[in-house]
Amino acid sequence: ESSPMFGEVLRIHRTVGEIVPVEVQRPTEDLLTPPTTETNPHRCLAEADPLIEARALRIPCFLNCEGPDFDHRWGEFRRKVLQNAMEGHPAVEELTVEATLMNKGIVESDEILIHGRSRFISRLRHEYTHDGHLEGFCLFGITAAAFLKGRYMLGMEPKELESHGRRFFPHQLGLAEMETAYTMVTDSDSKGGIEFSFLENSGWGVALEDIVSNLERQKSQLGAPFQLYQPKWASLQMRATGLSTRQAGKFHPSWEQLRICGLGDHLTATFDAVLMAENSLRLGLGSLGGEQTLKIHLEFLGRYCPKHAGQGHQCRQRCELLGSCHEDEDTDPVARFLDGVIHPQTLEELPFDLDERRERLREIILGDTRLRSADLLVCSHPTLLCMVLAEASEKPLFVHASSTLLYGLQCLRCAAVSSNLRYFDHSQGSAHSYLQRIRSLLVTKPQMSFLAEGRFLAEQIQYQVGVQVSWVPPLAMYINEGSWYGQGQQGVTQVVVLRSRFFVSLMGELLRSLLREIVALNYQKYPLEVVFLGKDKQFEEQWLSLQQLAGFDAAILWPNDLHQRTFHEVYRMGMPLLMPDADGLYRAQKMSNWGYSSYGARLVTLEEDRKHPFPPWWNSFNATPEIVSYWERFADWQQMPHVQRFSSLPGLVVQTLQLDLRKTSFDMLTFHRQLCKDALDLVSHEILSVMRPTN
């Protein structure tokens, strides 16, 4: 059944005590008003925030379990826990005893936990705006108490004890407590967990990363000592581009007109690569004083308006950038080719034969005038298309690879429920044959210039096929450089949260609600307005043109991947940009995995890799913070300066309002102009090495 108030009933679970758990799909238009200072007048502060200025900000009191709706003992316990955290979480017997008493009768009762966590999520989503709705249930207090008990048990020696004639093993008990702490902030039906984990925005001083790292350590090595999570990876030296290893080519005086044809299934990736090629050619010819004599004609073939429900923005971008607003791609030969590789509506990889696809693409090239007459082919996404194109054509080819090598290949044994990693083991011969062909092309194909779109992809390719490739980041050349015009001049700073798959997840939805409430609670002193691109759970998209985006004072990005064009678009605008720190990104990717890290395979013939401690792919459901933080250092935002990083939502509010918008924009643009010069020099060097004079 369904009701206009609660929505459609999807599933009824087994009864727990007197509770009947029910899954309900709420109406998508429900975007509920967050509580205000009048709704819950009691003041609770972000006392555990690492940013000192943020500790003065108000947070919802149900996070700290304080105020008239909670037992005063929770507040007293929280202050002791916070003090313990400031001292580095030493094992304190008295505090452990108190933690045991606080959780007594709660963690043993499924009925209490289901009832309490259900009310917690309803309060967090603003379905109820008063803390009394929780009936005193203290989710983060229970979590902190279990963590402290686990911490104490994991530090006990010896590892086997006897009491009243019975043996017990402290580390097994410690593991159980860490599992309890983790379970408190997870959805039992979720694969990634941590939907309710917003501890960093509370005043408890307990970090999810400490829970996860110790939990996984005990699972792999029971008896290992307790350790606070400390990122041990040194920051990498920023490198926005990788050096070309090719011998420089030369321009030929006979080049008066060139035809460039871009192929792909991602508009901005293909368009940017084509513009990079065009501008690098003009740059090179300009150095000879002949730029004005060169005419360059651009063509685009491929699938740039996907039929997938979540990709409507690409159709709007095609209209905005290319002026192609009503064209039917069903007659496009490259679009039809891609339909046999990746389903146009579901975007799922389809079964196909690589040799058949290569021959089909060769026929398309020979039969299509635009491809046959092109002097330079440009390809970006998917990389699989680019590599098949390199085999099917002898024309000069510039590849700006914008996907993992394996995206587009169907993984035959990747249906594991508990994993989102598509790992092609050695039994999947076609995938490894494909990687071997890529290695051969990278080493021996003189007509192909191959650049990765970022440092992570370059490292991943070298790990997979043993070939070092250069990289150049997207330059977003379809955007006017420095087009940002938001200056925060109206007394209120207005920021836009950019579109992200993360907000389709339950955790993303809840984080959005929490951010809106924290902004509302502090608006009088910290006047900030936050606009999300997308409505409730983003079932309906909110579209803004690039010009409209440029009018916000700043942007906030929870990235979809380690390389993402949205990041480069905002950077080229000179728009101040804020992003979560490494811990925040670890939590986000756990719920919405990054594409680049979700495909794995390595040629068996390669020697053991000694450069990296982990493979450049992982299952985000159970990857530890150590793995994710190691590879996060190779992401786009780590190679380009002046990106603001925040560790909590209160910190985000403070940092946004303290940010010198104009100076930050100026610094970003200064860096980006030099980046463009260096990148186009490298691209020019690469393209000239594969071009030949036309007759």
Phi, psi and omega in degrees: 000175177210162176217151181296339182275316188252345178094194185275132176281120183265322187200139176247124184268174180294149183290137174241106185064238178261007184260137174245098180294133182227133174269131182230136172265108181286155177302138185291343181278355180287104172234095195279147181291129181288155176299157180239183179295334179283327182295315179230087187291341180296138184262126174231141189242159179277065190292341183264003185295136179294338176271114188303318182298332182283345182292346178273355181279146177282145173230161177302131186293338181290346174286321180269350181060048180230161182111179186294346183265003182233150174300130184300340180294331178295320179295318178295319179295319181300317181296325176291320178297317180297318177297319178298321179294319180295336179269002178093022179054055173291154178286117182236116185298316182299318179292325178295320177298317179295321178298321179297318180293322181296324183268353184299130178082356181257303186291343179276351187250109176299324182296315179296317183292316179296315179299312184292316182291327176298318179289327178299313182292325177295320178291320181295326181277000179071019172292331171231135186255000181247138183295341178297341179299333182282349179054037176082002181289126186244087186298310183288333175292318177297319178299312181297320180296317178296321178297315181295321177296316178297319180299318182294315181296322182289344179261003184280144173226145356289176185277357175223125183233164179230134180218124180055039176080005181242138178273145172215159185242106185306322183290330174292320176293321178297319177299317180297321179291321177295323176295322177296314180300317180292319182297328182300328185255018180239157173269123186298337179266004184265152176273323183272334181072192175057024179301328184259014187273090175237036182302327183295344180261005183254185180253024184271333179077013177255133184253137176303322183297327176292323178294310185295314184296320178287325177297311181292328180293319180289327178294324181270336182210080181300128182106354178296148182291152176295139177219135170287142181289122177229114177304122185259003184269127178291148177297140177279151172292130182298131176220107184279340178221158174253142186290144176283143178254004183276156173283136185297141174264184181228152172282150180248134182302337183286351181280096175255335179214133179231146177244123179247132179238121179262137181234143177165189178229016178224112191302305187292329177296313180292314182299316180296317179297320178295316179294324176297317178296313181299311183291326178292324176293315178296323179297315180294317180291326178298328179294342177260002179079016184240020186300321186292341182274349184267124175253128181241125180253130184252138175229152179226130176231142178142195184248097185249000176230075184299153179272359178295138186300330183269006184246019181300333181296333178292324177296319179292323177294321178300318179294316183291320188268322184254348184075010179264095189256340186228006183294141178265119183277359181296337180266357180284122184295326179287323176299317179294323176300315181293331178298338177271000180246311181232125184301129186293339182257317181268342184062022176276146177292138182253156175287136178202165177257124184299319180296319178296319179296321179298314180293324178295320179292324177298319177296320179297317181298317181290330185266348183255123183300322183295321178283321183294326183267357183290139174273334180215128173264140180234132182220146183223308187217132356282155180299329178302316176302317182297320182286323174295322177298320179297326178283328187274344186228149174258005179288153174304135186226127174251117180252120170250085191299125184233027170206163174299154182303330190267351180296127183111339176274135177283126179268117189282338184232047185240034184262017182298129183294326187266018182216143171248014176270126174264095183256122180267097182285178187291347177284345179268081189299325182296322179294320182284330172295320177298315178297323178295323177293322177296315179303316180297317179297316181296330183271325193241351186276101184287337183274001183245129170255121185241121174233136173280154182276001179186171186291321179298313181298320179298318178292321180295317180296317178297322178294324185280316188238000175075023179238128177278126180241155176277165177218151175220130181287160171303141180255352180051049186288353176279358178252140176292121181298134179073026184280356178297132180229008174282132184230004180062043187264359184262010182086348178232128177276124182250122182240154179245132173268116188289155182301136181205142176299336181304324184281357172277338179284160178299318180298319178297320178297317181291322178296321178298317179297318181294319178297318180297324180288319179296321177297317181295320182294332186248010189299322184299319181266332182235082185288097182229135174243133182242126178245127178261136173279095183131143179271199186305119182058010176060029172292331175243132184272147171252117185259131172234138177290166178300324179294321178294319178300322184294349181273351177284156182286328180200166179234150176238133183231122163260101193291151174277341188200173179288333171237125183214131185292330178304320178302313184288329177296312180294320181297318181294328176296336188080026183270121180308135190232132178242141181218154175298155175285184185300321179293319178296322178289326174302314181295319182294315182289340176295328180264336180221092191296149177280135184298316184299327184269005186255008177232126183224138172184149181214137179301131183291339182282350183281150175290161180301133179282126180246005183278323185238145180282343181224152172295152181278047173200156182195161173274111187293341180296327183228008177296140181279160177303329181299318182293310185294318181293330177297309185280338178299336180294343181264004183284168182306311188292346177270350181260351184234129186282174172073015172271128184274131181247136180237151183252353180202167178289319172301320177296323177300315180299312182295313183296322180297316183282339177271350186289133173280096189299313185293317180294318179299316178298315180300315181295320178297314183292323178299316178294317186293326179295319177291322177301314180300318179298311181296319182293316181291327174299317181293316180297318178300315177303315182292311185294320180296335180287342181249347182281150174231150179296141178270158179281000000 
